[in-house]
Amino acid sequence: EPLFLQALELNKRLLGDNHPSVAASLNNLALLYESQGKYDQAEPLFLQALELNKRLLGDNHPLIASSLNNLAGLYESQGKYDQAETLYLQALELRKRLLGDNHPDVATSLNNLALLYKSQEKYDQAEPLHLQALELNKRLLGDNHPNVAYSLNNLAYLYSSQGKYDQAEPLYLQALELRQRLLGDNHPDVATSLNNLAALYYFQGKYDQAEPLYLQALNILERSLGANHPNTVTVRKNLANLRDSL
């Protein structure tokens, strides 16, 4: 936080209030607050960044799509799904128009919209978007890329939510193996994969398989993000629920 604040102050002092780098600093600080669950602090910064980018760059610029996407993500985190959907759709349309259909940012927008629909249990709308994002990431980035692991994980999560455990498990395992190979064993994304796979086993009553995965995930998150990070708290609760079941 102090470094983001210093960067913002320095950009403003050197470049003036009306510069794309100031918008970037506002956006980065907002993302930090969002990741901590400080939504009331994040929203005005995202809105300032969006307004500044529009004024400086016009409505048709990739950075506008990124700002729309980030603000949508904030609203989704707060359960404001109608507001989020409108912004995600705008970002997707803008990215397709500016970047073409075959661009990693388009895959990101497809994925984000799919996750939003999944949160609302609109599974039929979510699945084709996840599949498009996965296919696009593989074609553009190759099979060995963190974005591919992310797409695999999200598609598995969709299937798991529908009780399609046999379809979900191999995707979770692929995502976990890929993340461990690309990011190392002690990365928060690896913890996410471990947690998700553990939840899959938990839902099937396979508690002996789930518990060690939750423990691994918790250990990674406590070391990498701290004991009080929202992700760490979530995994700790998942482990407690498992032990209650036992």
N, C-alpha and C positions, 0 to 999 in steps of 0.2 A: 504493500500500500504506500509507504513513504516514497518508494522509488517511482511508482506511477504518478503520485502527486507532484514530485519534483519534475518529472518529465513534462507533465501538463503545464506547470508554472513556467518552465523554461521555454517550451514551445510558444506559449502565449507572449512571453516577454520578448523573444527573439523574432517571432514571425507575425505577431499580432493575433487578435482574437479570431480573425477570419482566414484560416489556413487549413488545408486538409490534414496536416500533421496534428493540429489541435483536435480535430474531430477524431483522429485515430487514438489520441491520448484519452479523450473522453470515453470512447468506446472500450478501451482496454481497462480503464478504471471501473466502468460499469460491469464488465465481464467478471472482474474480481469480486465485486460486491454480490453479483448474482450467484457466483459459485459458493459464497458464504451464506446464501439465503437472505441477504440484506436487500430485499426487492425494492423497498421504498427509496433506498439510496441509489439503486441501479437505474430505475426507470427514468428520472429526469436527465441523467447523463446520456442514456441511449437516445432519448428524444432530442437533446441538444446536438448530439453527433449526427443524427439523421437530418435535422433541419439545416445544420451547417453544411453537410455534404450536398444537400439539394440546392442550397443557395450558391455554393461555389462551383458545383460540377453539373448542375442541371438534373432533371429527373431520370435521364437515360445514361446511367453510368454503373459499372459493376459494384462500386462502393456503396451505392444506394441500395442495391440488392442485399449486400452484406448487412447494412444497417437495418433494413426491414427484417431480415432473417433473425438478427440478434434480438430485436425488440419482440418479435414473435415468440422466440424461445423464452423470454422473460414472462410473457403473458401465459404461455403454456405451463410454465412452472407454478404459476399462481392459479391455474385452473380456469383461466379466461380464454376458453377454447374458441369462441366465435371471433374474438379479436385476433387471436393467434392465427387462425385459419386464413383470414383475409390477408394478413401480412405475408404469410408463407406463400400463398398463391401469387401475390404480387411479385415476390422475390423470384419465384420459379419462372413466371412469365417473362420477367425482365432478363433473367440470366439466359433463358433460351433465345430471346431475341438478340441479345448483345453478344453472347458467347457461342451460340449454336447449340444443337441438341447433344453434342458429344463433348462435354466438358465436365471435369470433376465437380465444379461448383453446382452444376445441374443435378448431379448425383446426390450431392449434399442436400439440396432443396427437396428432391424426391423423398429422400430418407426422412427429413424432418417432418414433412407433411404426412408421411406414412405413420410415424411415431405419434403424431397428433391424433390421427384417426384411430390408432390402436388404443390410445388412452381413453377414447370415447366408445370403445368396443365396436367400432365400425371396421370389422376385420376384412370384409369383402373389398372395401376401398383401400385398406392399408396394404394387403398382400401384393397386388400388382405393382405398387409403387416401390416396395422393398425389393421385389425381384428385378425391376428396371434398374434401381440403384446398384444392386449387386452386379448385374451384368455389365453395366456401364463402368463401374469401378474396375472390374476385372479386365475389360477391354482396353481401358485407358491407362491403367496403372500396373497391370500384370497381376498375377495371382499372389505375389508376395509383397503386400503393402498393408499398412495399418488400416487404411480405409476399407479394404476388403474384409479384414477381420471385423471391423465395426458393422459392416453390412451383414455379414454372416450372423453375428451376435443378435442384431436387431430382428432378422428374419426368424431366428430360433426363438427369440422372446415372443414374437407374434404367435408362433405355433404352440409354444408352451402355454400361453394365455388361453388358447382354445382347447387345451387338453390333448394336443397332438404331440405327445411326448416322444414317440418314435421318430417323428420328423425333426423335432427340436434337438434331440441329444447329439446326433452327428454334427450338426451345425455349430452347437456350442463347443464341442470338442475341437473342431477345426479352428474356430476363432481363438480358443485358448492356446492351442499349439502354435498358431501363427503369431499371436501376441508374445508368447514366451520367446519364440525364435527371433522376432524383430525388435522387441522392446526390452528383453531381459526378464528374469523371474520376479523382479521387485518393482514392477511398474503398476501404478493404480489401475490401468486398463486390464492388466492380468488379474488383479483382485476382483474387478468387475466380472470377468469371465468365470472365475472360481465361484463367486457368489451366485451367479446366475445358474451355473451347473448344479451347485449345491441345492438351490431352490427347486430345480427340476426334480432332483432325487427326493427332496423333502415332500413334494406334492405327490410323489408316487409311494411314499411310505418307506423309502430306502434310506433310513436314518443313518445307518452305519457308513454309507457312502457320502452322505451329505455333510456330516459333522466335520471330518478332517478338512474338507474344502472350505467350509465357513471359517475354520480356525486359520487356515493359510491366508485367506482373504483378509481377515481381521488383522493378522500379524503384519501383512504388507501395508495396509492402510494406516495402522497406528504408527508405523515407522515413516511412511512417506507423506502422509497428510495430517497426522496428529490424531489424538484420541477424541477430539471434539468436533472433527469435521463431519458434516452431514452424512457423507458416504460411510464413514467409520461407524457412526451411530446406527445407521441402517443395518449394517452387517452384524453389529453387536446384538441388535434386537432380533435379527433373524436367527442367530445362534441361540439366544435365550428362548425363543419360541420353540426351536428344535428340542432343546433340553427339557422344556416343559412337556413336550409331547412324549419324550422318553420316560 
